[in-house]
Amino acid sequence: GNAFATLTQALQGPTIMASSGAATKSLTLTAATGLLSTISLSPNLITFMNCTDMPQLTATALDPDGNPIQGVSIEFFFVNPGMSTPNGSFSNSPGQSDVMGEVPTTLTFVVTDCQSKCGSGNTCTGTIRARNIGQTLESNNATLIDAVN
């Protein structure tokens, strides 16, 4: 059979043990140190000069009082990437927030894609956000624009 349990507002990661006959399984969950209310993404505007630039961003997990929360799993993503959004990847995504509530990331462009979309007078743009894994809370927008010639 199947057993279901719901765990809400846990501030410490529990270990769950399950067994049936000879089968045994253990699962340790990670929990944040507070109730997540906001994810703040900075900087709000990212200008890159060439396709080998590696812009830095930081997402910060905050509780309702504006205090940082450790242990929140956050991922970075492009919002509705279009034909003018250069392909790229985010390091440390998903990543766990540290004691300051921060998850830093570096955006690395796919250089050939970036050059074809952003070079020769074309303008690239993109919108980046961060969100917590498994939830619907998303950060403010960070706007990506290029100054590539």
C-alpha positions as CSV (number, residue, x, y, z in Angstrom):
1,G,0.0,0.0,0.0
2,N,0.9,3.7,-0.1
3,A,1.1,6.1,2.9
4,F,0.9,9.8,2.5
5,A,2.0,12.6,4.9
6,T,2.0,16.4,4.6
7,L,4.7,18.4,6.4
8,T,4.1,22.2,6.5
9,Q,6.1,25.0,8.0
10,A,9.0,22.8,9.2
11,L,11.9,24.7,10.4
12,Q,14.2,21.7,10.8
13,G,14.7,18.9,8.2
14,P,13.2,15.7,9.5
15,T,14.3,12.2,8.7
16,I,11.5,9.9,7.6
17,M,11.8,6.2,8.0
18,A,9.5,3.8,6.2
19,S,9.4,0.0,6.1
20,S,7.3,-2.8,4.7
21,G,8.3,-6.3,5.4
22,A,12.0,-6.6,4.6
23,A,12.1,-3.3,2.6
24,T,13.3,-0.2,4.5
25,K,13.9,3.3,3.2
26,S,15.2,6.5,4.9
27,L,14.7,10.0,3.5
28,T,16.2,13.2,5.1
29,L,14.5,16.4,4.1
30,T,16.0,19.8,4.1
31,A,14.0,22.6,5.7
32,A,14.6,26.3,5.8
33,T,15.2,28.3,9.0
34,G,12.1,30.4,8.6
35,L,8.8,31.0,6.7
36,L,9.7,32.2,3.2
37,S,7.9,35.4,2.2
38,T,10.0,37.1,-0.5
39,I,12.8,36.3,-2.9
40,S,14.8,39.4,-3.9
41,L,16.9,39.3,-7.0
42,S,19.8,41.7,-7.6
43,P,21.0,43.5,-9.6
44,N,17.8,44.6,-11.4
45,L,19.6,45.6,-14.6
46,I,22.4,43.6,-16.1
47,T,24.3,45.1,-19.1
48,F,26.8,42.8,-20.8
49,M,29.5,44.1,-23.2
50,N,30.3,40.9,-25.0
51,C,29.3,37.3,-25.1
52,T,32.1,36.1,-22.9
53,D,30.9,38.3,-20.0
54,M,29.7,36.3,-17.0
55,P,27.1,38.4,-15.2
56,Q,26.7,37.8,-11.4
57,L,23.3,37.7,-9.7
58,T,22.2,37.1,-6.2
59,A,18.8,35.8,-4.9
60,T,18.0,36.5,-1.3
61,A,15.4,34.6,0.7
62,L,13.5,36.6,3.3
63,D,10.9,36.0,5.9
64,P,7.8,38.3,6.5
65,D,9.9,40.6,8.7
66,G,12.7,40.9,6.1
67,N,15.1,38.6,7.9
68,P,17.3,36.2,5.8
69,I,16.4,32.6,5.6
70,Q,19.0,29.8,5.4
71,G,18.3,26.5,3.6
72,V,15.9,27.6,0.8
73,S,16.4,25.8,-2.5
74,I,16.4,28.5,-5.2
75,E,16.7,28.2,-9.0
76,F,17.3,30.9,-11.6
77,F,15.6,31.0,-15.0
78,F,14.8,33.1,-18.1
79,V,11.1,34.2,-18.2
80,N,9.6,33.4,-21.6
81,P,12.9,33.5,-23.5
82,G,12.4,34.7,-27.0
83,M,14.3,35.0,-30.2
84,S,16.4,37.9,-28.8
85,T,17.3,36.1,-25.6
86,P,20.8,34.6,-25.7
87,N,21.0,31.0,-24.4
88,G,22.9,30.5,-21.2
89,S,23.2,28.6,-18.0
90,F,23.2,29.6,-14.4
91,S,25.8,28.2,-12.0
92,N,24.7,27.0,-8.6
93,S,21.1,26.6,-9.8
94,P,19.4,25.2,-7.9
95,G,21.3,26.3,-4.8
96,Q,20.7,26.5,-1.1
97,S,20.5,29.9,0.6
98,D,23.3,30.6,3.1
99,V,23.1,32.2,6.6
100,M,22.6,35.6,4.8
101,G,19.7,34.1,2.8
102,E,21.7,34.4,-0.4
103,V,22.2,32.2,-3.4
104,P,24.7,33.6,-5.8
105,T,24.9,32.6,-9.5
106,T,26.9,33.3,-12.6
107,L,25.2,33.5,-16.0
108,T,27.4,31.9,-18.7
109,F,26.2,32.5,-22.3
110,V,26.4,30.0,-25.1
111,V,28.9,32.2,-27.0
112,T,28.0,31.2,-30.5
113,D,24.3,31.6,-29.9
114,C,24.9,34.9,-28.2
115,Q,27.1,36.2,-31.0
116,S,24.5,35.3,-33.6
117,K,21.6,36.9,-31.7
118,C,23.4,39.9,-30.2
119,G,26.1,40.9,-32.7
120,S,25.9,42.8,-35.9
121,G,23.6,45.5,-34.6
122,N,21.0,43.1,-33.1
123,T,19.9,43.9,-29.6
124,C,19.5,41.1,-27.1
125,T,17.2,41.3,-24.1
126,G,15.9,38.9,-21.5
127,T,14.2,38.7,-18.2
128,I,15.6,36.6,-15.3
129,R,13.9,35.5,-12.1
130,A,14.6,33.2,-9.2
131,R,12.1,30.9,-7.5
132,N,12.1,28.4,-4.7
133,I,11.9,24.8,-5.7
134,G,8.5,23.2,-5.5
135,Q,6.7,26.4,-4.8
136,T,5.2,29.3,-6.8
137,L,7.1,32.1,-5.1
138,E,9.2,34.1,-7.6
139,S,11.5,37.0,-7.3
140,N,11.3,40.4,-8.9
141,N,12.6,40.7,-12.5
142,A,16.3,41.3,-13.5
143,T,16.5,42.7,-17.0
144,L,19.3,41.6,-19.2
145,I,20.4,44.0,-22.0
146,D,23.4,43.9,-24.3
147,A,25.9,46.4,-25.4
148,V,27.5,44.0,-27.9
149,N,28.5,45.5,-31.2
